[in-house]
């Protein structure tokens, strides 16, 4: 985590805060590079659309972090 934080200009404290806030638990080998693109397809309710290959996951306000993690895990293992 320390190496990633240094490389990306983020403090350990900031990363731990966001991991706790999102309910994420980093594991060795689970980090991926993400590019944010404004393609005009963002949900109008302030949600987030995640595209992985041909898969699309929409995260809406009030989502269940555990469900999101499980959905991403399935997509990552099959794409």
Secondary structure, DSSP 8 states (H G I E B T S, - for coil): -HHHHHHHT--HHHHHHHHHHHT----TT----------S---TTS-EEEEETTEEEEE-TT--HHHHHHHHHHHHHH-
